[in-house]
Amino acid sequence: MLARRPLGAISKFHDEMIALRRDLHANPEIGFKETRTSSIVAGALLAVGIEVHRNIGGTGVVGVLRSKRCNSGLSIGLRADMDALPMCEASGLPYASKNVGLMHGCGHDGHTTILLAAAKYLAQTQDFNGQVVFIFQPAEEGLGGAQAMLADGLFERFQCDAVYALHNWPALPAGMVGINPGPMMAAADRFEILVQGKGGHGAHPYQTIDPILVGAHIVTALQSIVSRSLNPHDSAVISVGSLMAGNPNAMSVIPDQARLVGTVRTFRGSVQKMIEERMQVMVQNVASAFGATAELKYQKIYAPTINSPEHAQRVVQVATELVGVQNVVSDLTPSMGSEDFSFMLQQRPGAYFRLGQGGAEQGRLLHNPHYDFNDAVIPLGAAVFVRLVETELPIEPNLND
């Protein structure tokens, strides 16, 4: 079957890609410091004749491949993230991280390798009419790499009529593809609450305004927003991840201040707005009830990752051709995690999909010190990218040939 041709062809250089992926895994680099990684990416693209542009948005790399018959005027962008996480690896693998305190705990080494495999195949076959832009993004892990590339003129300098990205997913068995025609990942907001009370002796709390007590009541009150102010057909999460106050060596001192830090996750702008407004009112009023004051700082960090239904269906189509309808989940449950590919999807239509790799049943989850990318799925991930290009940029019969 012609649609499955990329799978077989990419499998022929699978061992080469595995070696590359494991080298990247052993040499992880944090966001905006991916100098070795970006050099390897640039070298691999140049080796197959792809035009290379470096230092896009910091350490980002963009490869441009124009087909021999390039008269469609269309261009497709394919994106992979390159950065590692600031965490220690405990996998015990022979290719485990050599850089203490850094680890490819999210599989970006695999994503980079998959896109390089797709680039190599497309450069060899050029069975498409148009242009492919290979986007190797730095700093996805909370540092704003996508925004940096966009601010550096990514889509002004490199035409993309649509953009696609993937992420490995341990909760899906290897060989499966999952996608949703709308929301895939949530918006990620950060909040910080500073409670101002009145410190004093722990033996005489009546002489104080205890900010720890106020903070505890705020934590509890915030949980009522989702359960009592949100339509149950919508989804949201409010989590307080840190409550800091006082000194653990001063058991009898009630401090002046308490600081709470947390995150809000939503899919819809109206829900996001409602939660921020309710938090502002609730934080101030709870503090006031205890005679304290409180200030809320609310920061929108990542937008929700929302697929275009048309382009999500294109992923379903090519994935079904490659692995069969039984291995494609077309209504995958959205994740409350976040992803800065969302900013690219705000500027161009496209889709973000999951590549099943298994491992969740053994506890090898994303951001886990025992995590490792499943090399077996490299050809499938690359083949989905390839078929998206070939399907969206088809070569029309030339009547003069």
C-alpha positions as CSV (number, residue, x, y, z in Angstrom):
1,M,0.0,0.0,0.0
2,L,1.5,3.3,-1.1
3,A,0.4,5.2,2.1
4,R,2.4,2.8,4.2
5,R,5.6,3.2,2.1
6,P,7.3,5.6,4.5
7,L,7.0,3.1,7.4
8,G,9.1,0.6,5.5
9,A,11.6,3.0,4.1
10,I,12.2,4.8,7.5
11,S,12.6,1.4,9.2
12,K,15.6,0.8,7.0
13,F,17.5,3.5,8.8
14,H,15.8,2.9,12.1
15,D,19.1,1.8,13.8
16,E,20.8,5.0,12.8
17,M,17.9,7.0,14.4
18,I,18.0,4.9,17.6
19,A,21.8,5.7,17.9
20,L,21.1,9.4,17.4
21,R,18.2,9.5,19.9
22,R,20.3,7.7,22.6
23,D,23.2,10.1,22.0
24,L,20.8,13.1,22.6
25,H,19.4,11.3,25.7
26,A,22.9,10.9,27.1
27,N,23.7,14.6,26.5
28,P,20.6,16.6,27.6
29,E,20.5,20.4,27.5
30,I,18.2,22.8,29.3
31,G,16.1,25.4,27.4
32,F,17.9,28.1,25.5
33,K,21.2,26.2,26.1
34,E,20.7,23.4,23.5
35,T,23.9,24.3,21.6
36,R,25.1,20.8,21.1
37,T,21.7,19.5,20.2
38,S,21.1,22.3,17.7
39,S,24.5,21.7,16.1
40,I,23.6,18.0,15.7
41,V,20.2,18.9,14.2
42,A,21.7,21.4,11.8
43,G,24.4,18.9,10.7
44,A,21.8,16.2,10.1
45,L,19.7,18.5,8.0
46,L,22.6,19.8,5.9
47,A,23.7,16.2,5.4
48,V,20.5,15.5,3.4
49,G,20.6,18.7,1.5
50,I,18.1,20.7,3.5
51,E,18.6,24.5,3.9
52,V,19.4,25.4,7.5
53,H,18.7,28.5,9.5
54,R,20.1,28.7,13.1
55,N,19.6,30.8,16.2
56,I,15.9,31.3,15.6
57,G,14.5,32.4,18.9
58,G,17.8,31.7,20.6
59,T,19.0,28.1,20.0
60,G,16.2,27.2,17.6
61,V,16.9,25.6,14.2
62,V,14.7,25.8,11.1
63,G,15.2,23.6,8.0
64,V,13.5,24.4,4.7
65,L,13.0,21.8,2.0
66,R,11.5,22.8,-1.3
67,S,10.4,20.0,-3.6
68,K,11.7,19.6,-7.2
69,R,8.3,20.5,-8.4
70,C,7.4,23.4,-6.1
71,N,4.6,25.3,-7.8
72,S,1.7,24.8,-5.4
73,G,2.6,27.9,-3.4
74,L,1.9,25.9,-0.2
75,S,4.1,25.2,2.8
76,I,3.7,22.9,5.8
77,G,5.4,23.4,9.2
78,L,6.5,20.4,11.3
79,R,7.7,21.1,14.9
80,A,9.7,19.2,17.4
81,D,11.0,20.4,20.8
82,M,14.6,19.9,21.8
83,D,15.1,20.7,25.5
84,A,15.5,18.6,28.6
85,L,14.3,19.0,32.1
86,P,16.2,20.1,35.3
87,M,15.9,16.7,37.0
88,C,18.1,13.8,37.9
89,E,17.8,10.5,36.0
90,A,17.4,7.2,37.8
91,S,16.9,4.9,34.8
92,G,20.2,3.0,35.1
93,L,20.3,2.8,31.3
94,P,23.7,2.6,29.5
95,Y,22.9,5.8,27.7
96,A,21.6,7.6,30.8
97,S,22.3,11.3,31.2
98,K,25.9,12.4,31.5
99,N,24.9,15.8,32.7
100,V,24.1,15.8,36.4
101,G,20.8,17.4,37.2
102,L,19.5,17.3,33.6
103,M,17.4,14.6,31.9
104,H,15.3,14.0,28.8
105,G,12.4,13.1,31.1
106,C,9.7,14.1,28.6
107,G,10.9,12.5,25.4
108,H,12.0,15.6,23.5
109,D,15.1,13.6,22.4
110,G,12.6,11.2,20.7
111,H,10.6,14.1,19.1
112,T,13.8,15.6,17.7
113,T,14.8,12.3,16.2
114,I,11.4,11.6,14.7
115,L,11.4,15.0,12.9
116,L,15.0,14.4,11.6
117,A,13.9,10.9,10.3
118,A,10.9,12.5,8.5
119,A,13.3,15.2,7.1
120,K,15.7,12.6,5.8
121,Y,12.9,10.6,4.1
122,L,11.3,13.7,2.5
123,A,14.6,15.0,1.3
124,Q,15.3,11.6,-0.4
125,T,11.9,11.1,-2.0
126,Q,10.5,14.6,-2.5
127,D,7.1,13.1,-3.2
128,F,5.3,16.4,-2.6
129,N,4.6,19.7,-4.3
130,G,5.5,22.7,-2.1
131,Q,7.7,23.5,0.9
132,V,8.3,21.9,4.2
133,V,9.5,23.9,7.2
134,F,11.2,21.7,9.9
135,I,10.9,23.7,13.2
136,F,13.3,22.5,16.0
137,Q,12.2,24.5,19.0
138,P,14.2,25.3,22.1
139,A,12.9,25.8,25.6
140,E,9.4,24.2,25.6
141,E,9.6,23.3,29.3
142,G,8.2,26.5,30.7
143,L,10.7,28.9,29.3
144,G,8.8,30.2,26.3
145,G,10.7,28.8,23.3
146,A,7.8,28.9,21.0
147,Q,7.1,32.6,21.8
148,A,10.8,33.4,21.3
149,M,10.7,31.8,17.8
150,L,7.5,33.6,16.9
151,A,9.0,36.9,18.2
152,D,12.0,36.3,16.0
153,G,9.7,36.2,12.9
154,L,9.2,32.5,12.5
155,F,6.1,32.6,10.4
156,E,7.1,35.9,8.6
157,R,10.5,34.4,7.6
158,F,9.3,30.9,6.8
159,Q,5.8,30.5,5.3
160,C,3.7,27.9,7.0
161,D,0.1,27.5,5.8
162,A,-0.4,24.8,8.6
163,V,1.7,23.5,11.4
164,Y,1.8,20.0,13.1
165,A,3.5,18.7,16.2
166,L,3.4,15.4,18.2
167,H,4.1,14.3,21.7
168,N,4.8,10.8,23.0
169,W,2.1,9.5,25.3
170,P,2.9,6.6,27.7
171,A,-0.8,6.1,28.5
172,L,-1.4,5.0,24.9
173,P,0.1,1.6,23.7
174,A,3.0,1.7,21.3
175,G,1.7,1.9,17.7
176,M,-1.4,4.0,18.4
177,V,-2.1,7.6,17.6
178,G,-4.5,9.8,19.6
179,I,-6.0,13.2,18.8
180,N,-8.9,15.4,19.6
181,P,-10.6,17.8,17.0
182,G,-10.6,20.6,19.5
183,P,-8.8,21.1,22.9
184,M,-5.8,18.9,23.4
185,M,-4.1,20.7,26.3
186,A,-5.1,23.3,28.8
187,A,-4.1,26.9,29.4
188,A,-1.6,27.2,32.2
189,D,-1.8,30.2,34.5
190,R,0.3,31.0,37.6
191,F,-1.0,32.8,40.7
192,E,0.7,34.1,43.7
193,I,-1.1,35.3,46.9
194,L,0.6,37.4,49.5
195,V,-1.2,37.4,52.8
196,Q,-0.3,40.3,55.2
197,G,-1.1,39.7,58.8
198,K,0.4,40.7,62.2
199,G,3.1,38.6,63.7
200,G,3.6,37.7,67.3
201,H,4.2,35.0,70.0
202,G,2.6,31.6,69.3
203,A,1.6,31.4,72.9
204,H,-0.5,34.6,72.5
205,P,-2.3,34.2,69.1
206,Y,-5.1,36.6,70.2
207,Q,-2.5,39.4,69.9
208,T,-1.8,38.5,66.3
209,I,-3.5,38.2,62.9
210,D,-2.2,34.8,61.8
211,P,-1.4,34.8,58.1
212,I,-1.0,31.0,58.1
213,L,-4.6,30.5,59.3
214,V,-5.8,33.0,56.6
215,G,-3.8,31.2,53.9
216,A,-5.2,27.9,54.9
217,H,-8.8,29.2,54.6
218,I,-7.9,30.7,51.2
219,V,-6.6,27.3,50.0
220,T,-9.9,25.7,51.1
221,A,-12.1,28.5,49.7
222,L,-10.4,28.4,46.3
223,Q,-11.5,24.8,45.8
224,S,-15.1,25.9,45.9
225,I,-14.7,27.9,42.6
226,V,-14.6,24.8,40.4
227,S,-17.3,22.9,42.4
228,R,-19.7,25.7,42.9
229,S,-19.1,28.5,40.3
230,L,-18.2,26.4,37.2
231,N,-20.7,24.7,34.9
232,P,-20.1,21.0,35.3
233,H,-19.9,20.6,31.5
234,D,-16.7,22.7,31.6
235,S,-13.3,21.7,33.0
236,A,-10.8,23.5,35.2
237,V,-8.3,22.8,37.9
238,I,-7.0,25.1,40.7
239,S,-4.0,23.8,42.6
240,V,-2.0,25.5,45.3
241,G,1.5,24.0,45.1
242,S,3.3,26.0,47.8
243,L,2.4,27.7,51.0
244,M,5.4,29.4,52.7
245,A,5.4,31.2,56.0
246,G,7.5,31.5,59.1
247,N,10.7,29.6,60.1
248,P,10.6,25.9,60.9
249,N,13.2,26.6,63.6
250,A,10.9,29.1,65.3
251,M,8.0,27.1,66.6
252,S,6.6,29.8,68.8
253,V,6.7,32.7,66.2
254,I,3.6,33.6,64.2
255,P,4.9,35.4,61.1
256,D,3.7,38.6,59.5
257,Q,3.2,37.1,56.0
258,A,2.3,34.0,54.1
259,R,2.9,33.3,50.4
260,L,0.8,30.9,48.3
261,V,1.8,29.9,44.8
262,G,-0.3,27.7,42.4
263,T,-1.7,27.1,39.0
264,V,-5.0,27.3,37.2
265,R,-5.7,25.1,34.2
266,T,-8.6,25.8,31.8
267,F,-9.7,25.2,28.2
268,R,-12.0,28.2,27.5
269,G,-11.2,31.9,27.8
270,S,-14.6,32.6,29.5
271,V,-13.8,30.0,32.2
272,Q,-10.3,31.4,32.7
273,K,-11.7,34.9,33.1
274,M,-14.4,33.8,35.5
275,I,-11.9,32.0,37.7
276,E,-9.5,34.9,37.9
277,E,-12.3,37.3,38.8
278,R,-13.7,34.9,41.5
279,M,-10.2,34.5,42.9
280,Q,-9.7,38.2,43.2
281,V,-12.9,38.7,45.2
282,M,-12.5,35.5,47.3
283,V,-8.8,36.2,48.3
284,Q,-9.5,39.7,49.4
285,N,-12.7,38.9,51.3
286,V,-11.4,35.8,53.1
287,A,-8.4,37.8,54.3
288,S,-10.6,40.7,55.3
289,A,-12.8,38.5,57.4
290,F,-9.8,37.7,59.6
291,G,-8.6,41.3,59.7
292,A,-5.7,40.6,57.3
293,T,-5.1,41.8,53.7
294,A,-4.1,39.8,50.7
295,E,-2.9,40.6,47.2
296,L,-3.4,38.2,44.2
297,K,-1.0,38.3,41.2
298,Y,-2.4,36.3,38.3
299,Q,-0.2,35.5,35.3
300,K,-1.3,33.9,32.1
301,I,1.6,31.7,30.9
302,Y,0.4,29.2,28.2
303,A,-2.6,29.4,26.0
304,P,-4.8,26.3,25.6
305,T,-3.7,24.0,22.7
306,I,-6.7,23.9,20.4
307,N,-6.6,21.8,17.2
308,S,-8.3,22.9,14.0
309,P,-10.9,20.2,13.3
310,E,-9.9,20.0,9.7
311,H,-6.3,19.4,10.4
312,A,-7.1,17.0,13.3
313,Q,-9.1,15.0,10.8
314,R,-6.1,15.0,8.5
315,V,-4.1,13.3,11.2
316,V,-6.8,10.8,11.8
317,Q,-6.8,10.1,8.0
318,V,-3.1,9.5,7.6
319,A,-2.7,7.6,10.9
320,T,-5.6,5.3,9.9
321,E,-3.8,4.6,6.6
322,L,-0.6,3.7,8.5
323,V,-1.9,1.7,11.4
324,G,-5.6,1.0,10.9
325,V,-8.7,2.5,12.4
326,Q,-8.4,0.2,15.5
327,N,-5.1,2.0,16.5
328,V,-6.4,5.5,16.1
329,V,-8.2,7.4,18.9
330,S,-10.0,10.3,17.3
331,D,-11.6,11.7,20.5
332,L,-8.7,11.5,22.9
333,T,-9.5,13.0,26.3
334,P,-7.7,16.4,26.6
335,S,-4.9,16.8,29.1
336,M,-4.8,19.4,31.9
337,G,-1.1,19.8,31.1
338,S,0.1,22.6,28.9
339,E,2.2,23.1,25.8
340,D,3.6,26.2,24.1
341,F,2.9,24.9,20.7
342,S,-0.4,26.5,21.5
343,F,1.1,29.8,20.5
344,M,1.9,28.5,17.1
345,L,-1.6,27.2,16.7
346,Q,-2.9,30.7,17.6
347,Q,-1.1,32.1,14.5
348,R,-1.5,29.2,12.1
349,P,-4.1,26.4,11.8
350,G,-2.9,22.9,12.5
351,A,-2.9,20.0,14.9
352,Y,-1.1,18.5,17.9
353,F,-1.3,14.7,18.3
354,R,-0.2,12.0,20.7
355,L,2.1,9.1,19.7
356,G,1.5,6.1,21.8
357,Q,4.6,4.6,23.3
358,G,3.4,2.6,26.3
359,G,5.2,2.5,29.6
360,A,2.6,3.9,31.9
361,E,1.8,0.5,33.2
362,Q,5.4,0.2,34.4
363,G,5.4,3.6,36.0
364,R,7.5,5.1,33.2
365,L,5.6,8.4,33.1
366,L,6.5,11.7,31.7
367,H,8.8,13.8,34.0
368,N,9.6,10.6,36.0
369,P,13.3,9.9,36.8
370,H,12.9,6.3,35.4
371,Y,11.3,7.5,32.1
372,D,12.8,6.6,28.7
373,F,11.5,7.3,25.2
374,N,10.4,4.1,23.3
375,D,12.6,3.9,20.2
376,A,10.3,1.4,18.6
377,V,7.8,4.2,17.7
378,I,10.3,6.4,15.8
379,P,9.3,5.2,12.3
380,L,5.6,5.6,13.0
381,G,6.0,9.2,14.3
382,A,8.1,10.1,11.3
383,A,5.7,8.4,8.9
384,V,2.7,10.4,10.2
385,F,4.7,13.6,9.6
386,V,5.7,12.4,6.1
387,R,2.1,11.4,5.1
388,L,0.8,14.7,6.4
389,V,3.1,16.5,4.0
390,E,2.4,14.2,1.1
391,T,-1.4,14.4,1.7
392,E,-1.5,18.2,2.1
393,L,1.0,18.9,-0.7
394,P,0.1,16.3,-3.4
395,I,1.8,16.1,-6.7
396,E,-0.9,16.6,-9.3
397,P,-0.5,14.7,-12.6
398,N,1.3,16.8,-15.2
399,L,-0.5,16.5,-18.5
400,N,2.7,17.5,-20.4
401,D,4.7,14.7,-18.9
